[in-house]
Amino acid sequence: MADITRRFGFRHLRAAPTAHVRHLRRGQLAHEGTGLTFWFRPLTSAISEIPADDRELAMLFHASTADFQDLTVQATVTYRISDPTTAATRLDFGIDPDTGVWRGEPLDQLGTLLTETAQQHALELIARTPLATALVDGVTAVRARVSEGLAAEPRLAEIGVAVIAVRVTSVRPEAEMERALRTPARELVQQEADRATYERRALAVERERAIAENELANRIELARREEQLVDQQGANARHEAEQNAAADAVRAEAEAARRTRLATAEADAARLLAAAKAEADRALGEAKAATEAAWLEAHRTAGPEVLQALALIRLAEHLPRIDSITLTPDVLTGLLGRLGAAPAAGEQR
């Protein structure tokens, strides 16, 4: 939309760089081009603003296939007004000199023309195509047919419109038909999923069987090794018992030999001790006999007084221990009397 300002009864127009402006003053061309700026008088001027940029037109329409199935086609057409002068003479692009707004709706007219033309070519193609083929190749076929039809449309060339590109985004059946068409594919996918599940379960069962067999083999091998261990332990125990018995026998023989040697040594020592004792006893007896003989000889040759004294001495040796003696005058007097009488008698002898 052009930018228009007011100054003292005049108008100043400033167009956008993508807008082609055509200014007629009293029926004569005064200004024409893109991105123009100029002053004009509204009472004597007629101004048209034609967009020179690329425009996108989205369209959505229904079509019927050869087997009477409804399809929804969604497409986008990119177009441009290639000849603004021609378009200004064929369509009303005139703007209000005070506001710069189009007086009519030229883009809507152009959009209706493009939509109906594209729809006509698409319907003709789809009407001769079965549903299955339309769903498989419909996007490419419809895009090619619409592009060819719009490029060959004479009315678009007459109004200066060029179609740049056509894009078909989808060709879809009704919702119920789409669900019905999806069912076989879903079933196939489900079958593949079930097959994969069964294969996975079978593989899991096979792996579990292999694991169980491996565990059983391990248990068998463990039992075999335990049996070997028990046999080896028994052999070791027997060997140990034999070694212990042999060691005990050696120890017993050594102990018997030691005891034999000890007994022999003790017997020899006892014999030597007995011989020595006998010799000592014999020598002692001989000494005692000699002593007794000497003692008897001494007593035989001794006098009565000596014998009496010896008897008293021997008697005193065998008397019990006397800690103290109490002598009374009577005893002392009698003892002294006897002692005195004894020397006197000796003297007489």
ABEGO torsion letter per residue (X at the ends): XBBBBBBGGBBBBBBBAABBBBBBBGGBBABBEBGBBBBBBAAABBBBBBBABBBBBBBBBBBBBAAGBBBBBBBBBBBBBABAAAAAAABBABBBAAAGBBABBAAAAAAAAAAAAAAAAAAAAAAABBAAAAAAAAAAAAAAAAAAAAAABAAAAAAGBBBABBBBABBBBBAAAAAAAAAAAAAAAAAAAAAAAAAAAAAAAAAAAAAAAAAAAAAAAAAAAAAAAAAAAAAAAAAAAAAAAAAAAAAAAAAAAAAAAAAAAAAAAAAAAAAAAAAAAAAAAAAAAAAAAAAAAAAAABBAAAAAAAAAAAAAAABBBBABBBBBAAAAAAAAAAAAAAAAAAAAX
